[in-house]
Amino acid sequence: MNLRDLGASGIRTPSLILGGNVFGWTADKATSFAVLDRFAEAGGTLIDTADVYSAWVPGHQGGESESIIGEWLAQPGKAGRVQIATKVGMLDGEGGTKLAPARIAAACDASLKRLGVEMIDLYFAHQDDEDVPQEDVLAAFDALIKAGKVQAIGASNFHAARLKSALDIATREGLPHYRALQNEYHLLSRHKYEGELQDLCVQYNVGAVPFYGLASGYLTGKYRSEADLGKSVRGGRMTAFMEAKGPAMLAAMDQIAAETGATLAQIALAWVAAQPGITAPIASATSLAQVDELVGSWDLTLTPAQLDTLTAVGA
């Protein structure tokens, strides 16, 4: 297992980051603790969460995932074993909405309290906010960094022009640069990263840590027919993949699985991790078996021919 630099953030991670969106949602506290234990024991170093996880669940208000991670970190011997990435910008509350500077400050304090840590290792703007000048957003993050509350910052769900603008402003004004990018990217959805945005990440050493690396589970091979749609709460998302390039992609992955002995999930994540500008994909787990499968991806190296085959099918 090799550690990779996450851009210029000072953070290092294997080629897989554990997603925390399921904690307190489809993974209860006991399951979440077990998943976190197994990931850390395997050598995982970075957990990704957000203040909005899981506000979409009836009765939840956001912060559930951070709270569970915080309880796990509070156990003896857990602090310092992993680093934490979290986000601000989708959950309105004290200080305003989205990326209003006062909202960033208040949300950071709330996340720190739930996580039970003194510093957030990587703090993302969860989505762009064109209603707030980028200078003001970056200045708000700068204040958090200077206060020792945040180590590095990242951008999530940004378009290329806005990321380039933010990077230029940071250079011109002496403000912190976004060191990481978190957008959707997987074998069946490449347009939100490839092209100008990918080129920016490579040029400016912004580490890309994409989400939905498994296409919400479709690329595990779990959903091959309409009869499979009821297998999880995400089943309804699979129809679009089934009606497009999904079946052809699964067939290509099946062939590579036969050649390598790897699972489809491992193949999908290894392909993402092999792309220019990518530090590590993010994937979540709700069982120990899933953790073991996911971390197995960081030991899988696909051949150039296998990578080319997958790239061509999804083009």
C-alpha positions in Angstrom: 0.0 0.0 0.0 1.5 3.3 -1.1 0.5 6.7 0.3 -0.3 9.5 -2.1 0.0 13.2 -1.6 -3.3 15.0 -1.6 -2.3 17.9 -3.8 -0.3 20.4 -1.7 -2.5 19.9 1.3 0.1 18.2 3.4 -2.3 15.2 3.7 -1.3 11.7 2.5 -3.7 8.8 1.9 -3.8 5.4 0.2 -5.8 5.4 -3.1 -9.1 5.1 -1.2 -10.9 7.5 1.2 -13.7 6.2 3.4 -17.0 8.0 2.8 -18.9 8.9 6.0 -22.3 9.7 4.4 -23.8 6.4 5.6 -22.9 6.9 9.2 -26.1 7.4 11.2 -28.1 6.7 8.0 -27.8 3.2 6.6 -25.1 2.3 9.1 -26.0 2.6 12.8 -23.6 3.5 15.5 -22.3 0.0 16.2 -21.8 -0.7 12.5 -20.2 2.7 11.9 -17.7 2.0 14.7 -16.9 -1.4 13.2 -16.4 0.0 9.7 -14.1 2.8 11.0 -12.1 0.3 13.1 -11.5 -2.0 10.1 -10.6 0.9 7.8 -8.1 2.3 10.2 -6.6 -1.2 10.9 -6.2 -1.8 7.2 -4.1 1.4 6.9 -6.7 3.9 5.9 -5.9 7.5 6.8 -8.7 9.8 5.7 -12.4 9.9 6.5 -14.7 12.1 4.4 -17.9 13.6 5.9 -20.0 16.8 5.8 -22.2 18.8 8.2 -25.2 18.1 6.0 -24.9 14.3 6.4 -27.7 13.1 6.9 -30.2 15.9 6.9 -32.2 14.2 4.1 -33.4 11.4 6.5 -36.7 12.1 8.2 -36.1 13.3 11.7 -32.4 14.2 11.1 -31.1 17.7 11.0 -27.5 17.2 9.7 -24.4 16.5 11.7 -25.3 12.9 12.4 -22.3 11.5 10.6 -19.9 13.9 12.2 -21.3 13.1 15.7 -20.7 9.4 15.2 -17.2 9.9 13.9 -16.6 12.2 16.9 -17.8 9.5 19.3 -15.5 7.0 17.6 -12.5 9.3 17.8 -13.2 9.9 21.5 -12.5 6.2 22.3 -9.1 5.4 23.8 -6.4 5.1 21.1 -8.5 6.4 18.2 -7.4 10.1 18.2 -4.7 10.8 15.6 -5.2 7.5 13.8 -7.0 9.1 10.9 -7.5 12.6 9.4 -10.9 14.1 8.8 -12.3 16.0 5.8 -15.7 17.7 6.3 -17.7 20.3 4.4 -19.7 23.5 4.7 -22.1 25.1 2.3 -25.3 22.9 1.9 -26.7 23.2 5.4 -28.1 26.6 6.3 -28.0 27.8 9.9 -26.3 30.1 12.3 -24.5 32.9 10.3 -26.6 32.6 7.2 -26.7 30.3 4.1 -24.3 28.5 1.9 -20.8 30.1 2.0 -21.6 33.4 3.7 -18.5 34.1 5.8 -20.4 34.1 9.1 -21.9 30.8 8.1 -18.5 29.3 7.4 -17.3 30.4 10.8 -20.3 29.1 12.7 -20.5 25.8 10.8 -16.8 25.2 11.4 -17.2 25.6 15.1 -20.2 23.3 15.1 -18.3 20.6 13.1 -15.3 20.8 15.5 -17.6 20.3 18.4 -19.4 17.3 16.9 -16.1 15.8 15.8 -14.5 16.5 19.1 -11.3 17.7 17.5 -9.3 21.0 17.6 -8.6 21.1 13.9 -10.3 19.9 10.7 -7.6 18.5 8.4 -9.4 19.3 5.2 -12.4 21.6 5.0 -14.4 21.7 1.8 -16.7 24.3 0.3 -19.4 21.8 -0.4 -20.8 23.7 -3.3 -20.0 26.9 -5.1 -21.9 30.0 -4.0 -22.0 32.7 -6.6 -23.9 35.1 -4.3 -20.7 35.6 -2.2 -17.6 37.1 -3.7 -14.9 34.5 -3.8 -12.5 36.8 -2.0 -14.8 36.8 1.0 -15.2 33.0 1.0 -11.4 32.5 0.8 -10.9 35.2 3.5 -13.3 33.3 5.8 -11.3 30.1 5.3 -8.1 32.0 5.8 -9.3 33.2 9.2 -10.0 29.5 10.2 -6.6 28.4 9.1 -4.9 31.2 11.0 -6.9 30.3 14.1 -5.7 26.8 13.9 -9.1 25.4 13.2 -8.5 24.1 9.7 -5.3 22.8 8.0 -6.2 22.9 4.3 -9.3 23.7 2.2 -10.9 22.1 -0.8 -13.7 22.8 -3.3 -16.6 20.5 -4.1 -19.0 20.6 -7.0 -17.1 23.4 -8.7 -17.0 24.1 -12.4 -13.6 24.7 -14.0 -14.1 28.5 -14.5 -14.9 29.0 -10.9 -12.1 26.9 -9.6 -9.6 28.7 -11.8 -11.0 32.1 -10.6 -10.6 31.0 -7.0 -7.1 29.9 -7.5 -6.2 33.1 -9.3 -7.7 35.2 -6.5 -5.9 33.3 -3.9 -2.6 33.9 -5.6 -3.3 37.6 -6.2 -4.6 38.3 -2.7 -2.4 36.1 -0.7 -5.3 33.9 0.4 -5.4 30.1 0.8 -5.7 28.0 -2.3 -8.1 25.1 -2.7 -5.8 22.1 -2.4 -8.4 19.4 -3.2 -11.4 19.0 -5.5 -14.3 16.7 -4.8 -16.7 16.2 -7.8 -18.6 13.3 -9.1 -16.5 11.0 -11.3 -16.7 7.3 -12.2 -16.6 5.0 -15.3 -20.2 6.0 -16.3 -20.0 9.7 -15.5 -16.8 11.5 -16.6 -18.0 15.0 -17.8 -17.9 16.6 -14.3 -14.1 16.1 -14.1 -12.4 15.3 -17.4 -11.3 18.1 -19.6 -10.6 21.6 -18.3 -11.2 20.8 -14.7 -8.9 17.8 -14.8 -6.2 19.9 -16.5 -6.5 22.5 -13.8 -6.0 19.9 -11.1 -2.9 18.6 -12.8 -1.5 22.1 -13.5 -2.1 23.5 -10.0 -1.5 20.4 -8.0 -5.1 20.2 -6.7 -5.7 16.6 -5.5 -9.0 15.2 -6.9 -10.9 13.0 -4.5 -14.1 12.1 -6.5 -17.3 10.8 -5.0 -19.7 8.2 -6.5 -16.7 6.1 -7.6 -19.0 3.1 -7.7 -21.9 4.9 -9.4 -24.0 4.6 -6.2 -23.3 0.8 -6.3 -24.1 0.1 -9.9 -20.5 -0.7 -10.7 -20.3 -3.4 -8.1 -22.5 -5.5 -10.4 -25.3 -5.6 -7.8 -27.9 -4.2 -10.1 -28.0 -6.1 -13.4 -31.8 -6.2 -14.0 -35.0 -4.5 -12.9 -35.5 -7.3 -10.4 -32.4 -6.0 -8.5 -33.6 -2.4 -8.0 -35.1 -3.2 -4.6 -31.8 -4.4 -3.1 -31.1 -1.0 -1.5 -32.4 2.5 -0.9 -30.3 3.6 -3.9 -31.9 1.1 -6.3 -34.0 3.7 -8.0 -30.9 5.5 -9.3 -29.8 2.5 -11.4 -32.4 2.6 -14.2 -30.5 5.4 -16.0 -27.3 3.3 -16.0 -29.1 0.2 -17.2 -30.6 2.1 -20.1 -27.2 3.6 -21.2 -23.7 2.2 -21.1 -24.0 0.3 -17.9 -24.5 -3.3 -19.2 -21.6 -2.9 -21.7 -19.4 -1.6 -18.9 -20.3 -4.5 -16.6 -19.5 -6.9 -19.3 -16.0 -5.3 -19.8 -15.5 -5.4 -16.1 -16.5 -9.0 -15.8 -13.8 -9.9 -18.3 -11.2 -7.9 -16.4 -12.4 -9.6 -13.1 -11.8 -13.0 -14.8 -8.3 -11.9 -15.7 -7.3 -10.4 -12.4 -9.4 -12.1 -9.7 -10.5 -8.7 -8.5 -14.1 -7.7 -7.8 -16.0 -5.2 -9.9 -15.9 -2.7 -7.1 -12.1 -2.9 -6.9 -11.8 -2.6 -10.7 -14.0 0.5 -10.8 -12.1 2.2 -8.0 -8.7 1.3 -9.4 -9.6 2.8 -12.8 -10.6 6.1 -11.1 -7.4 6.1 -9.0 -5.3 5.6 -12.1 -6.6 8.8 -13.9 -4.5 11.9 -14.1 -5.0 14.4 -11.2 -6.7 11.8 -9.0 -5.4 11.2 -5.5 -8.1 8.8 -4.3 -11.8 8.0 -4.9 -14.2 8.1 -2.0 -16.4 5.1 -1.2 -18.6 4.2 1.7 -19.2 0.9 3.4 -21.9 -0.5 5.7 -20.3 -3.8 6.5 -16.8 -5.2 7.3 -16.9 -7.3 4.1 -17.5 -4.1 2.1 -14.5 -2.4 3.9 -12.3 -5.3 3.1 -13.4 -5.3 -0.6 -12.9 -1.5 -0.9 -9.4 -1.4 0.6 -8.4 -4.2 -1.7 -8.6 -1.7 -4.5 -5.5 0.0 -3.4 -3.5 -3.2 -4.1 -4.9 -3.5 -7.6 -3.0 -2.1 -10.6 -4.8 -2.5 -13.9 -2.7 -2.9 -17.1 -2.7 -0.2 -19.7 -4.8 -2.4 -22.0 -7.4 -2.9 -19.2 -7.5 0.8 -18.4 -7.9 1.6 -22.1 -10.7 -0.9 -22.5 -12.7 0.6 -19.7 -12.1 4.1 -20.8 -13.3 3.3 -24.3 -16.5 1.6 -23.2 -17.4 4.6 -21.1 -16.5 7.2 -23.7 
